[in-house]
Amino acid sequence: MASVPALTPAQTHALLDILTHNQTYAEIQGFRSPGAVTSYGFPFARATVVPTSSSSAAPSVPSTPAASVPGTPRARTPLPPDDDDDDDDGGGSTSPLLQTLLTRVVLRLPAIRDLPRDFWSVRVQGLLARLGEANLSESYDKGALGTRKTLATGASSVIEMVARGALSGVAKQDPDPASQRQQYDHTKAEDLERAWNDVVQGLVHGHLWDDMFAHLSKTEDLESYSPAVKAAAEYAIIHLATLAHHIFVLSPEGQYVLKLLENLHGLAPYKMIRQTLRVGNAATMISGMVRLMLAKISVTSLTNWFGLTQNADDGMNLLQRMIWLVLSWDASEFKKSSDRVERAKERPSDAVLAAIREHVSDPRPEHEAVRAASRDNSQSIIAAILYSEDPALVATLTESTHAQCLEYYSALLSIRDREAITTALCRQPPDLFTQMVRDAVTAYEPIIRMVHSRVDLREHLEATQGFIDEFIKTSKPQKADGGSSDAAPPPTVEDYIDLFMRNRGFMYKWLHALGSKCPDVWEQLRQWTNEVMVKFRKGYPSDKPSAATDTMQQRLNDLFASLPPTAQDTVLSAINAHETYLSTITTLSRTRLQALANPKASTSRTTMHGPGVYLARWQNLLDDTAITPSTPKGAVRHGRDVKNTLSMGKTGVGSTTGPVKVTSAEEEPIAPDVSIVVKEMGPGFVRIVQEIGGPDS
């Protein structure tokens, strides 16, 4: 058999980008189903989570201790994970990428590693299963890219970057003792990138973490450590500002998400928290804080306390009431939209509206069947719903009544989604949310005691509150004196850069307070960062069997070589096209970084697009999202067809006209079709990740 030429480093990088991009989002999407968490593996239980009843909208978890539930592992600390429990074996996880990051990074955090096993296998697993069983709506149904879709794709684009780093590792470059002390021109994008790469080298392969921890314990001026750290901090701030701008300004859902944040921020009892923090005794303070946030006051809570009832809906605590209020206010806006359709003079018939209402309450299989029929028959979701009920109803629709039906259906789905989320988090017994928060407080109690006794937390709480106030103000279109907010220009990337640059000092101050006054906590954080950074070295892990110690680059080359010759040509062609695409968006990102790094080169501060290759990958996920046709008969639309379209019934901050409109003459590059790569190499890639990842890392 003729040998297959090895992929070049650039081709391997493009291939890894394709596979991690697809796999990360597929794993996140999988949590729409309750089965995803039960097949996740460690630290979750593999036992099926049983609903409370067949008519329940979401599943529950037995209220008995985990050790007494058949199939549920005994309660214990999840680390170290390399023990003999069957459900600790992550090799068969259906979410290997997410599991690898969870076990390598999150589960090793101070206090997180001390959480009881029930926290994951009962509390978190139960909540995720409930939300999966709730059958929340999709963007396809609503005719727009919803908030959950926007945030899920954004999270996926960030997580996939970390996943690639964990899988392929950071190669060690030739050491340069002067690299941390040389000067960097902050007005040049290449210098900022070089500083960032030098810092990453020091963090992953050197002792920079130790040096920076020692430096912050002596001073709150982090950037004075070295020119490289100072330039890298500016590089990071520009990218964080770009991310915030992309979420809250460029995203159609941005101003709506900002409204939710502002409502939640307004409900937070900052004054009461500050009063509680004044208590000198740490145990009393923690008890008071728990009472403030988690105490439930209701008739059923009293009857439960007296033993007259058990596992009943015993009301909501303050945290749950905040969630309920925000979602209730939100649902009331959608109720107005549905009522407006029902009261309209020229509206769909009662039979049409009744069919839509009935479908909203149908179980998941019915929704999936109608969604599939809509795609297969090139008809809108409304036409598919009505056709499944009575084909004659479709003929009664006009262009205007069909648009009303889309708005009506979207509003009803939004109301049901919020009710389902509220039920899962706040109302469904047993109260897993409150138990989860109590577990977290218990795990962090030793750290809280030490920090409270040595640091004035009220000062840092006030700084955090002030930053959120300023962030919300920055994110709103600033109207001129006497002008309308609807006509005001949207915030720019420079506005967010200024915000973060002004407030970076309070973060440094908090880190310095921990480092100088809480040495035990500081040492735990130092050990955690060093432990995590080792896992991002190229070739990690080195203590596994030889079959797993090959680098990801070698494994991908072997996987490509195993393809049939007829598939290799088409796969390689798609990889080459993606390599060109990555080169294009990388160059574009560097150009945008240069524009922000040297603001003096431009007299205007109107930048609406910042750097970040991952932003293009995020947009790619949104653009590919399937959206229902806007007419009874028509082709399925995609996210790129509904840009700047807010889900029906939603409003932004200070505006009832929808999202901030951003116009730009700069066209975003379109990603090539790489579905053939995913089809041919996706399953093999999953097996590779299952083998080299997992909890035994």
Helices and strands as residue ranges (DSSP letters): H 9-30, H 35-38, G 66-68, G 86-88, H 96-104, G 106-108, G 112-114, H 117-118, I 119-124, H 125-133, H 139-142, H 147-168, H 189-205, H 208-216, G 222-224, H 227-245, I 246-250, H 254-267, H 270-277, H 282-294, H 299-306, H 318-343, H 350-360, H 364-376, H 381-389, H 391-394, H 399-422, I 423-427, H 432-454, H 457-475, G 485-487, H 493-517, H 519-534, H 546-549, H 552-561, H 565-597, G 599-601, H 613-623, E 626-627, E 637-638, G 639-642, H 675-692
